[in-house]
Amino acid sequence: MNLVKPKLLVFFTLILIGVSCKFISKKKEVEKPPVKTISLTLKAENLSEDLSFLSTKNDEVIWFVYSSIDSNTLGNRLFVDSLVFDDSTRSKTYLFDADSLKGKKLTFFVYEIDFETPIYKLDTITQNHYKDLIEVFKQNDYSKLREFLGSEDMLGYHVLTNLTPEQSHTFEISGIHKADKYKYLFEVLPVEKP
């Protein structure tokens, strides 16, 4: 009879230890919250207007980000900003809500602008003619691009599919514009806040 009580005590002690270990391991899993914010940094590695002595030595850039549903629809504009890059200012970082972008297909358009076309009009042109813009850009058909964009210049585009906030994503938009090389680096990084 006395042997039964110690066996029960050992049995209950083992159960208690097992439950405690499971609770501790679950607690550790819960301690690391999901990424709530992602940062997007745009860096000008090489300016499109720094070659000749006639150029402005700075890039007036406007860039759009659209959420694409499929290849036939550009989707909603998520973001637009205009920047001036020069020797002293070469990058800018933005913060976005991770949940709002997770798993989405994002399409980026970058333009070198003279500020002759209002932003809302350039946005409308991009949304209505994005397939044509991509096609003539691939063909380096600058005269056709002028028909769409007037005095503004398209520097490039990029499609980022299935954004995962927990991973970093990098890509570049680069090329030659009016005999001057340019390169913009995009970095999408998770931001872990306590």
C-alpha positions in Angstrom: 0.0 0.0 0.0 2.8 2.4 0.9 4.4 1.7 -2.5 1.4 3.0 -4.4 1.6 6.5 -2.9 5.3 7.1 -3.9 4.4 5.8 -7.4 1.5 8.2 -7.7 3.7 11.0 -6.4 6.3 10.3 -9.1 3.7 10.0 -11.8 2.1 13.3 -10.9 5.5 15.0 -10.6 6.4 13.8 -14.1 3.1 15.1 -15.5 3.7 18.4 -13.8 7.3 18.7 -15.2 6.0 17.8 -18.7 3.2 20.4 -18.6 5.7 23.0 -17.2 8.2 22.2 -20.1 5.5 22.5 -22.7 4.3 25.8 -21.2 7.8 27.2 -21.1 8.5 26.2 -24.8 5.1 27.7 -25.9 6.0 30.8 -24.0 9.3 31.1 -25.8 7.5 30.7 -29.2 5.1 33.5 -28.3 7.8 35.9 -27.2 8.9 36.6 -30.8 6.0 38.6 -32.4 5.5 38.7 -36.1 7.0 41.5 -38.1 4.6 44.4 -38.0 6.6 46.9 -40.0 8.8 46.7 -43.1 11.2 49.4 -44.3 11.8 50.3 -47.9 15.0 52.1 -48.7 15.6 53.7 -52.1 19.3 54.5 -52.7 20.7 56.4 -55.7 23.9 54.5 -56.5 24.5 56.5 -59.7 22.6 59.6 -60.7 21.1 59.9 -64.2 22.2 63.6 -64.4 25.8 63.7 -63.3 27.8 63.2 -66.5 27.9 66.3 -68.5 28.6 69.8 -67.3 25.2 70.9 -68.7 23.2 68.5 -66.5 21.7 69.6 -63.2 23.9 67.2 -61.2 20.8 66.0 -59.4 18.0 63.6 -60.1 14.4 64.7 -59.7 12.7 61.3 -59.3 9.2 60.3 -58.7 8.3 56.7 -58.0 5.0 54.9 -57.7 4.1 51.5 -56.0 1.0 49.7 -57.2 -0.6 46.6 -55.7 -1.3 44.3 -58.6 -4.0 41.7 -58.6 -3.0 39.9 -61.8 -1.0 40.6 -65.0 -4.0 42.3 -66.6 -4.7 44.8 -63.9 -2.2 47.2 -62.3 -4.3 47.6 -59.2 -4.4 50.4 -56.6 -1.6 52.9 -56.1 -0.2 52.2 -52.7 2.5 54.9 -52.6 3.9 57.8 -54.5 6.8 60.2 -53.6 9.0 62.7 -55.4 12.6 63.1 -54.4 15.7 65.0 -55.3 18.9 63.1 -55.2 22.3 64.8 -55.3 25.8 64.4 -53.9 24.6 65.1 -50.4 21.3 63.1 -50.4 21.6 59.6 -51.9 18.9 57.6 -50.0 15.5 57.7 -48.3 13.8 55.1 -46.1 10.0 54.6 -45.7 8.1 52.4 -43.2 5.1 50.4 -44.2 2.6 48.2 -42.3 3.7 44.6 -43.1 0.2 43.1 -43.0 -1.0 45.5 -45.7 1.7 44.3 -48.1 2.1 40.7 -47.2 1.7 38.3 -50.1 1.0 41.1 -52.6 2.4 41.6 -56.0 3.9 45.1 -56.1 4.8 47.0 -59.2 7.3 49.9 -59.0 7.7 52.6 -61.6 10.5 55.2 -61.5 10.6 58.4 -63.5 13.1 61.2 -64.0 10.9 64.3 -64.0 11.0 67.9 -65.0 7.9 68.6 -62.9 5.9 69.6 -66.0 3.4 66.8 -65.6 1.4 66.9 -62.3 1.8 63.8 -60.2 -1.9 62.9 -60.5 -1.6 63.0 -64.3 1.5 60.9 -64.4 -0.3 58.4 -62.1 -3.3 58.3 -64.5 -1.0 57.7 -67.5 0.8 54.9 -65.6 -2.4 53.2 -64.6 -4.0 53.5 -68.0 -1.0 52.6 -70.2 1.3 50.6 -67.9 1.5 47.6 -70.4 2.4 50.0 -73.2 4.9 51.8 -71.1 6.6 48.6 -70.1 6.7 47.3 -73.7 8.1 50.5 -75.3 10.6 50.8 -72.4 11.9 47.3 -73.1 12.3 48.3 -76.8 14.2 51.5 -75.8 11.6 53.4 -78.0 12.1 56.9 -76.5 10.0 58.6 -79.1 7.0 56.4 -78.2 7.6 57.0 -74.5 7.5 60.7 -75.2 4.0 60.2 -76.7 2.9 58.9 -73.3 5.0 60.9 -70.9 5.8 64.2 -72.6 9.0 65.7 -71.1 9.2 63.1 -68.3 11.5 60.1 -68.6 10.9 56.6 -67.5 13.9 55.1 -65.8 12.5 51.7 -65.1 10.0 49.4 -63.4 10.1 46.3 -61.3 7.6 43.7 -60.2 8.0 42.1 -56.8 5.8 39.1 -56.4 4.5 37.6 -53.1 6.1 40.0 -50.7 7.2 38.2 -47.5 7.7 40.7 -44.6 10.0 38.4 -42.7 12.5 38.2 -45.5 14.6 40.9 -47.1 14.1 41.7 -50.8 16.6 43.7 -52.9 16.4 44.8 -56.5 17.7 47.5 -58.7 16.5 49.8 -61.5 19.4 50.8 -63.7 20.3 51.7 -67.3 21.5 54.5 -69.5 19.5 57.7 -70.0 20.8 60.3 -72.5 24.2 58.7 -72.4 24.4 58.8 -68.6 24.3 55.7 -66.5 22.0 55.5 -63.5 21.4 52.9 -60.8 18.8 52.9 -58.0 18.8 50.2 -55.4 15.7 49.2 -53.5 15.9 47.3 -50.2 12.8 45.9 -48.5 13.7 44.8 -44.9 11.8 43.5 -41.9 11.7 45.9 -38.9 11.4 44.1 -35.6 10.1 46.3 -32.8 10.0 45.3 -29.1 
